[in-house]
Each structure stands twice: as C-alpha cells, then as structure tokens.
Amino acid sequence: MLVLASALVASALVACGSDAATSADASTARDATSPPVDAPPVRRDLSTPLPTDGPPAGNPDGSCAVPPEADQADTSSPTRVVGTGTAASCTGAAFVDAVALGGIITFDCGSAPTTITLDRTAKIFNDSTPEIVIDGGNLVTLSGGGAHRILYMNTCDEAQRWTTSHCQDQDHPRLTVQNLTFVDGNSTGDDTEGGGGGAIFVRGGRVRILHSRFFRNVCDPAGPDLGGAAVRVLSQSQGLPVYVVDSTFGGSAALGNECSNGGGLSSIGVSYTVINSLFSHNRAIGNGANPMRAGTPGGGSGGAIYNDGNTFTLTLCGVAMHDNHANEGGGAIFFVSNDRSGSLVIRDSVLRSNPSEGFETSGYPGIFVLADGDPMVSGSTLE
C-alpha cells in the first residue's frame, strides 16, 4: 500500500472546495493494480442470492458508552403496526403507507425473520409527525430489490411538504431506525440533492441509526462527490451529529456496500458519532477523485466513510473497520474539512487492512485527512 505525506497531497489540492489530490503528484501514487483512469467501475453482481443471514449488528469487541441521546427509542406503544401476524401480511405497500403516516412504526410478521421487498421508495412526509421511529425488532429485513432506494427523508423537498421557512436547519422530523436490516437498496441514477444514499437518504431534521445492518446496498458507481451506498446525510439541525450505534455495514465480501464514494456512510458538512459498529468489505469504486482528473468521471474515495464540507466532526469509538477499499483516497476514511475547521477523532477502535490505491495521509493507514490538525487517536490500532 502506497502512502503519501499529507503535505504532498495537500499541495495538490485546488484551493476552492477541493477534496482530493488531482495533480501529477497524486497520480503518481497510483500503483500498477489500480484501474486505468478511464476504466469503468466494476460492480458486484447483485443477482447473486443474498445469504439467509449475515454478521450481527455491531462490533462485538466494542465497549464504548452510549450517550442517552443515542439510546434506542421506546416502541412499546406503537402508533401503527405493519402486518397482522404473518409474513404475507407484511407487504412493501403496507410499509410505504406506514412511513408516509409517520409515528412509531413496528412490525407483526410472525416469529420468523421476514424480508419485505419494496417496489418503490418509502418516503417520509415532513408534516406527518415530529418523531418517526421504525423498529424491526431484529426480525425484519427491508429490501430495495436491487432497484430502489429504501428510505427517503428530505425537509427541503417540496413534494414531501415544507414545514418551515428554513428547511436546511429545522429540528423535525426526527427519524430513528433501529433493529432493522437494509439490503439491496439502489439509488443509481437518482440525482436528487446530488445523489447517493443507496439504502437511506436524509436531508434536514435529525436521524439516528441504531442496532441495524446494511448489506449489498449501492449508489452511482462514478461521480466526484456523491456517495453513501448505505447512508447519505445532509444538513442536520443545528449541526448536531448523526449517531450510528451498534450497527454493521458489510461484513463479508458478499455483503459489502459500494458506491463511487463512501461505501458505508457519506455526508457533506455533517458530523457523525459512530459507536461500537463494524465496517468491512465496503468499496469506493469511482475513479478520478474530487475534483476529478481530466478524462475521468471522478470519485473513488472513502471505502467505508466519506466526509466533506467545512466544520464537522467524525468521531469513532469502539469501531472495527477492516477490508474496505478505495480506488483513490482513504480505503477506510476520507475526511476533508475544506476550511480546516473539522476534526477526526478515533478512540478505542481497530482499523486494519483498508487499502487506498491512490493516496492517504502518512502515518494513518487507510485514512486521508485534511482537518484542524492531526487526527486525535487514542487507544486504537491503525495498520
């Protein structure tokens, strides 16, 4: 794995809003195994049957404390229930209708694990209820069938009804997804808000992801800044963080998520706090970085997590991150704070074997970072 000193990479950046090296200095970091700059991205064959199960939610070795604001929501008194006790009653249409109405949503699909395949994206209406909770009870898998994004919330989408004059910064809806599995979500070709978010796309309000799993989700395979095969988040209220707790992204070569950038998570100007979670075998499959090199479509950074913007923080605690891959920068993490006001914090975590084919920051294997100083790393292994 080739490593570039951060000073060398930084010197290659374009001053205005740049995310990754594009000069000859950065291109020389590409080794012989990297795809040619004009090569189309290689996608996994989604027709391969999904294994009946996968790794559990979360990092079994993670032991970081979870703050009260990231605790699971109480769903003992649901507003609405999808299903009437059988798997057959748990239809995609019933789920889409429940999400449109909002409130606390649970499932009654019988005692066995159930997969609900959607024929369209479930979309939240901003004027439904301030609090929206979707709890799968560790039995429900939501599938996009390889053709659809699974869940969408956007406070600035007029079709989902505007509720304030400042849609980019409002405190509702507040969405919690917990005890769910998301598989085969696909947002390819949907360029709303710049695209991305194969399983979940959120702009505005707040979102939390708790004790959930993400397998084989995809978004567009090329593009300089879109990303988040599993989750894409923009414009969180008051700049508060997105909590991702006890969750799994990928877990094996057959289950990894992939997109141009950010195989697991992606955001612009949004903070994440990721606790006791697992990321493995996710891929950033674009090529050309950001801004894209001439003759390329751009992308290929942040195998597991892609963060861009100005003032934001990525905090990892109790996280395992291994065998993720980026065609360009940051096989594990791509973190660029354009005005250098953001911070990357890694505590009690293990990041191992996350190759970056193009560039990364010297001394931080699998990471490309431009931030307010060096990453703050404690009690962690990076190799």
N, C-alpha and C positions, 0 to 999 in steps of 0.2 A: 504494500500500500504506500503510495507516494504522499508526502506531506509537504505543504508549502508553509513557510513562515508567514505569520499574519501580516507583517509589514509588506511582504512581497505581494500578497493578494490584495491588500488594501490599496497599494499603489496602482492596481489595475482597475479600480472601480471608477465608474463615471460619477461625477460629483452629485448629480441631482437624482435622488431616489434610486440609486443603484443597489443591486442586491448581490451580485456575484461578479467574479473576475471575468473579463471578456477580452483582455489584451493578449498579445503573444506570450507574455509571462505566464498567464494562467493556462493557455492552451498547451504549453509545453509540459504541463503537469499530467496530461492525459497519457496513459500508458498504452501498450500495444493491444491490451484486451478491451479497451474502450471502443464503443461503436463509432464508426465514421460520423463526422458532424452532420452529414446529410442522410444518415440511415434512419429509417422509420423505427419508432419504438416497438419493442417486442412485447406482446401481450400474452398473458396466460390464457389457455383455452378454458373458457367458462362453461363449456358443455360437459366438462368432467364432473361426474356426480359429487355432490358435497358429502363428506363423511357424516355419518349419523350424529357424531358428536365432535367435540374439539376440546382443547385445553380449558380448564375452568376460568372463570373471571378473576383477574387479578394476579399479582405476583405473590406466590406462596411464601417467598422469603421477605416480603415487605412488611415492616413493622412500625411504620411511621404513624403518629397520632393523626386522627382525622378531626378537623375542627368542627364545631357544632353546625356551622353553616353548610357543611358538606355531608351531614348525616342524611340517611335515607328518609324520604317523606313517609308520613303515616298514611297508609291506604286502607285502613280497617273499615272506613265508611266511604266506599267509592261513590262517585256521582253517577257513573254509568259502567256497565259491565259488558264486555264483548263476549258473546257466546252464551249458550244455555246448557252447558254441561257436556257437550260433545265436540270433538274436533271438527265435525262437519258444520257445526253452527258458528264456528269462528272463521268467518269469511273476510277477505280483503275489503269488501264493500262495507261490512259492519265496522271494521277498524277505521276506515277512512271517515265514515259518518261520525264515529265517536270522537275522533280527533277534531273534526270541524266544530263539534259542540263544546269541546273543552272539559274542564273539571278534572277530577281524579278518575282515571281510567284503569280498570283491571280486566282480567280475563277469566272466563269459566269454560275451558275447552276440554275438561276431563282431567284425569290424573296423570296421563302420559304426556311427554313432550310433544308439542304441536308446532308445525310450521304454517304460517299464514303468508301466502304469496299474493302480493298486490298487483293489480293491473293498472294502477295509477298511484301517483304520489299522495300520501296523506298530508294535508295542508292545514296549518293552524290559522284560525281567524283571530285577529288581534283584539277584537271586541267580544270574544266568547267569554272567557273567564280570566282573571288576572293570574291565577295559579293553574298550571296544567301539569299533571303527573301521569306518566304512562308506566305501569308496573307489570312486568311479565311474569312475576312470581317464579322466576328461574325455570319456567316450563315453556315459554313462548319464544319462537324464532320468527322474526319479520323478514321476509324475503322480497327483494325487488325483482326477482325472476331474471336477473341479468339485463333488464330492460328499463328499469325505473329507479329514480331516487326514492328512498323510503319515506323520509320525513322532512318537512319544509316549514320554516317559520321566518317571516321577514316583516318587520314593523314598517319598512319603507316601501312595501309592495302594495300599491293602491288596490289591487284585486283582493288582497287579504284585509282590506279596510284600515284606513288610517285612523288612529285614535288620539293623536296629539299633533301639535304643530312642529314637533322636534323628534321625528321618528328615529333619528340616528342615536338618540340618547333618552330613552324612556324606560321606566322600571318594570314594564309589563309588555307582553306576557312573560311569566317566569316559568320556564319549562324544566321539568325533571324527568329524565328517562332512567329507569332502574330495573335491574333483574331481567334484562332482555338480551337477545342475540339478534344482530343485524347481519344478514348475508345477501350477497349478490345484488347490492344496490348499485345503480349505474346512472350517473348524471352526464355521461358523454353527450356532447352536443348542446347541452343546456347552458347558455352563456349568461343567464340571469346573474346580475351583480358580479360578473367576471367569471362565473362558472365554478366548478369544484363541488365538493360535498357529495360523494357518491352515495353514502347512506343517510347522512344528516347534514342539512344546510340551515344555519341560523344567522340572521342579522337582527340586531337590536334586542331589547329586553334583557333577559338573563337565561342561561342554560346551564344545567348540571348533568353529568353523565356518571352514573353510579352502578357498580357491580354489573357491568354489561360487557358483551363480546361483539367483535366486529371481524367478520371473515369474508374474504373474496369480494370486497367492495371496490369499485373502480370509478374514476372520473377521467376527463380527457387525457389522452396519452402524451400530448405535447402542448406547449404554451409556456411563456416565461414566468407567470405569476400565479396562475390558477393552481389549486391543489386541494388536498384533503380527501383522499379516496374514502376514508371512513367519515371524517367530520371536518367541516369548514365553518368557521365562526367569524363574524364581523360585528363591529360596533356594539360592544356590551355596555350596559348602563353604567355611567359614572366611572368607566374604566375598570370596573371590578372584575376579578378573574373568573374564568370558566374552571370549575372543579371537575376533574376526571379522577375517579376514585375506584380502586379495586376492579379495574377493567382490563380487558385483553384485546390487543389489536394484532391479528395474525396468529402466530403460534406454531406454524409449520409451513413448509414450502407450498403445500396445497391450500393453505388458508390465508396467506398474506394478502394485504390490500395494496393496490397500486394506482398511481396517477402520475401526471407529469411532474408534480412536486408534492411532497408531504404524503407519503403512503398511509400514515395514520391520521395525524392532525395537521391542520393548516389554518392560518389566520393572517389578517392584516391589522396591525395595531391593537391586538387583543392579547391580554395576559392569560396564561394557563397555569393552574396549580395541579400537578399530576402526582397522585399519591398511590403507592402500593399497586402499581399497574405494570403490565407486561406488553412490550412491543417486540415482535420478531417476524422476520421474513416479509417485511413490507418494503416496497420499492418505489423510488422516484425514477420514472422511465423516460422522461423527456431528455432532450439534449440541446445544448447551446447556452444554458444558464440564463441569467437575467441581469441586465438587458441581453437579449440573445445575440450570439455571434452571427456575423453575416453568413447567410446560407443555411441557417438552422431555424427550427421552429421555436427554440427556447425551452427552458425547463431542465429537469433532471436533478433537483436539489432537495435535500431533506428526506432521506429514506423513511424515517419514522415521523419526524416533526419538522414542519416548515413554518417559521415565524418571520414576519416582515413588518415594517412600519417605523414608528418613532419611539415613543415612550411606552414600554410594556415590559413585562417580566415573564419569563418561563421558569417555573420552579418545579424540580423533580425531587421527590422524596420517596425512598423505598421502591424505586423503579428498576426493573430489569429490561435491558434493551440490547438485543443481540441479533446478528444475522440479518440486519436490514441493509439496504444497498441504495446508493445514489450514483447515477451516471455522471453527475457533476460534483457538487459540493455537499458535504455533510451526510455521510452514509447513515448516521444516527440522527443528527440535529443540524438544521440550517437556521441560524439565528442572526438576523441583520436588523439592527436599530440604525436607521439612516442618519439620525442626528446624534447617535452615540449616547442616548439617554436611557436606553433599556438595559436590563440586567438578566443574566443567565445564572441560575442557582441550581446546583446539583448536590443533594445530600443523601447519604446512606443508600447509594444506588450502584448498580453494576452495568457498565456499558462496555460491550465486548464484541469484537468481530463485526464491525459495521463499516464495510469498505466504502470509501469515496473515490471514484475513479478519476475525478478531475482535480479537486483541491480541498484542503482542510487546514485548520489552524495548528501550527506547530505546538506540540505538547498536549494536544487534546484530540486523541484519535477518534475519528468518526464525527468530528464536530467542525463546522465552520461558523465562526462567531465574530461579529463586529458589534461592540457593546460599550457600556460605561465601564471600561476596564476589563480585566480578565474575568473569565467565569469564576464564580465563587463555588469551589468544590471542597466538600468535607465528607469524610467517612465513606468515600466512594472509590471504585475501581474503574479506570478508563484504560482500555487496551484494545 
